[in-house]
């Protein structure tokens, strides 16, 4: 899996206890460090609508307008929570058909999202180091 892989998580636990679909974006390649992933939402919730990095919003995000990268609705990459997923678990969930590959974002777009993520307050030092390594390895 490469940085910028956009997946559909088919069994995402929602706040009300039900299970639903949620987009998941992979920020690194998972070879040295677990996959660093973030969620994508189509719910605006006081987020800005200018394309790109909005790291100073109450909930840091990266705005992707409708039609960008196969998304049918305006969408926000949620940069207030980073989940680390081990490579084996990611592979298992794909084999179980719980994660569906949607597309891979362009190198320029994933670089912009990763740079935005690095500037947010909720990312750990180890995650920042891994994302800097990711940036250095992008074409």
N, C-alpha and C positions, 0 to 999 in steps of 0.2 A: 504494500500500500504506500502511496506517495503523499507528500504534503499537498493539501488541497482536495483530497478525496472527500466527496460529498456522499453521505450514506443516509438511507431512510431506516431509522430504528423502528421496527414494527411492533415492539412490545414495550414501549416507554411508559413507566408508571407515572400517572398524572397525580396532581395534588388531591383530587377527590377519591383516589384509590382505584380508579378505572385504568385501563391500559389503552394506549393509543399510539399514533404515529408521530414521530418527531425527527426532524433533520439533524444530523450530526456532522460536524466538519472536523477532519483530521488535520492538525497543524504541523506534524513532523512525520518522519519516515518509520519510527518505531524500531530502528535497528540497534541503537545504543541506549535509548531511554524508552520507557513505555510510551505508547501513543498518547499525545496530548490532544484532547478533543474538547470542542465547545458545541453548544446547542445553537440552533437557528430558530427564530420565531417569526411569525407573521403578525403578531400582536404588537402594536406600536407602543402603548403604555409610556407616554411621555418621552419617547425617543425621537431624535431628529430625523429629518427626511432629506438630508443632503448626502449625496453619494460619498461613501468613504468612512474614515475613522472619526468616531465621536467618543474619544476616550475621556472627555470631561463631563459627559452626561452622568446623571445620578447612577445609572447602570451603563457602564462603558459598552460600546457596541461598534459594529461596522455595518453601515447601511448598504443594502443591495437592492436597487429598484426592481420592480416587476419586470420579468423577462431576462434578467441578468442570470446567467449560469443555470438555466433550466428551471428557475423558480417562477411559478405562476402568479405570485403575489409579492408586494413589497416585503422585504425580509431584513431582519437584523441578526447579525452574528453576535451572540451574547458573550461578552468578554468580562463578565463578572464572576464566572465560575469555570474552572478548568478541571476536567476529569482525566485521570491517567488510566489507560486501559492496557494491560499486558498483551503482547502480540498473540499468545496462545488463546486467550479469551476472545480477542477480536476474530481470529480465524474460526474458532468454535461457533461463535454467534453467526458468522457468515454461512458456515456449513449447515447450521440449523435453520437457515433462511430467516433469521431474525434481523439481519442487516442486509439491505439491498443497495448495491452500488447505483448511484444516480448519475454522477459525472465526476470529472476532475477539473477543478478550476485552473485557469491559466496561471503560469508561473508569476506573471506580473501581479495578478490579483491576489494570489496567496501570499506573495511577498508583502503587499500592502496590508493585508489582514494581520500577518505575523508581526510586522513592525508596529501596528496599532496595539496588538496584544501585549507586546513588550513594554509599552508605555502605560499599562493599566495597573492600578494599585493591588489587585487581588491575585497577581501571578507570583509564584515563588521564584527565588533565586535560581534554583536548579532548572526550573522550567524556562526561565529567561536564557540561561546558558544553552540549553538544548535548542531553543528557537533561534538563537544566534548561529548555532552550528547549522541549523536547517537553512537559514538565509545564505550562509556562506556556500552551501552545496547546491543552491538553485542555479539553473543555467542563466 
